[in-house]
Amino acid sequence: EQIYDHQGNAGTTTVPLLVIDSWEHAFYLQYKNVKADWVKAFWNIANWQNVAARFEAARTTPSVL
């Protein structure tokens, strides 16, 4: 689920497994205006064990949505 602004930033129809901040303040100082490079770097630092644990919990827990 994509969030479009800072005010309505709570997902309502999904369980977040992995969240990425792609607003300019997250990447601009290091990556300037090359957001694609920031996203590529993010994939290398994501905690995939945590993502897998969140997926398993979401998959096995009854939905409350």
One Martini backbone bead per residue (centre of mass of N, CA, C, O) as a GRO file, in nm:
protein
   65
    1GLU     BB    1   0.095   0.037   0.025
    2GLN     BB    2   0.059   0.368  -0.063
    3ILE     BB    3   0.182   0.670   0.057
    4TYR     BB    4   0.113   1.028  -0.014
    5ASP     BB    5   0.142   1.143   0.286
    6HIS     BB    6   0.197   1.266   0.617
    7GLN     BB    7  -0.104   1.246   0.725
    8GLY     BB    8  -0.189   0.965   0.560
    9ASN     BB    9   0.023   0.722   0.716
   10ALA     BB   10  -0.202   0.485   0.742
   11GLY     BB   11  -0.264   0.181   0.695
   12THR     BB   12  -0.580  -0.019   0.619
   13THR     BB   13  -0.527  -0.299   0.413
   14THR     BB   14  -0.246  -0.375   0.552
   15VAL     BB   15   0.060  -0.550   0.625
   16PRO     BB   16   0.361  -0.456   0.717
   17LEU     BB   17   0.691  -0.569   0.608
   18LEU     BB   18   0.804  -0.317   0.432
   19VAL     BB   19   0.966   0.002   0.475
   20ILE     BB   20   0.992   0.308   0.272
   21ASP     BB   21   1.161   0.613   0.248
   22SER     BB   22   1.101   0.842  -0.048
   23TRP     BB   23   1.165   1.097   0.053
   24GLU     BB   24   1.406   1.332   0.019
   25HIS     BB   25   1.518   1.331   0.320
   26ALA     BB   26   1.633   1.026   0.293
   27PHE     BB   27   1.852   1.083   0.020
   28TYR     BB   28   1.978   1.360  -0.078
   29LEU     BB   29   2.262   1.396   0.057
   30GLN     BB   30   2.378   1.128  -0.092
   31TYR     BB   31   2.186   1.104  -0.385
   32LYS     BB   32   2.022   1.331  -0.446
   33ASN     BB   33   1.827   1.284  -0.752
   34VAL     BB   34   1.883   0.950  -0.715
   35LYS     BB   35   1.652   0.737  -0.622
   36ALA     BB   36   1.739   0.463  -0.745
   37ASP     BB   37   1.998   0.432  -0.573
   38TRP     BB   38   1.855   0.423  -0.300
   39VAL     BB   39   1.687   0.169  -0.353
   40LYS     BB   40   1.922  -0.022  -0.408
   41ALA     BB   41   2.056   0.017  -0.128
   42PHE     BB   42   1.820  -0.074   0.050
   43TRP     BB   43   1.819  -0.379  -0.028
   44ASN     BB   44   2.106  -0.422   0.126
   45ILE     BB   45   1.984  -0.321   0.434
   46ALA     BB   46   1.773  -0.503   0.476
   47ASN     BB   47   1.585  -0.698   0.711
   48TRP     BB   48   1.504  -1.013   0.613
   49GLN     BB   49   1.433  -1.160   0.877
   50ASN     BB   50   1.212  -0.961   0.960
   51VAL     BB   51   1.036  -0.988   0.712
   52ALA     BB   52   0.984  -1.293   0.745
   53ALA     BB   53   0.850  -1.272   1.024
   54ARG     BB   54   0.617  -1.086   0.937
   55PHE     BB   55   0.502  -1.275   0.726
   56GLU     BB   56   0.440  -1.514   0.911
   57ALA     BB   57   0.254  -1.359   1.104
   58ALA     BB   58   0.050  -1.266   0.885
   59ARG     BB   59  -0.016  -1.557   0.776
   60THR     BB   60  -0.100  -1.689   1.081
   61THR     BB   61  -0.280  -1.449   1.144
   62PRO     BB   62  -0.562  -1.331   1.203
   63SER     BB   63  -0.753  -1.104   1.069
   64VAL     BB   64  -0.814  -0.736   1.158
   65LEU     BB   65  -0.914  -0.576   0.887
   0.00000   0.00000   0.00000
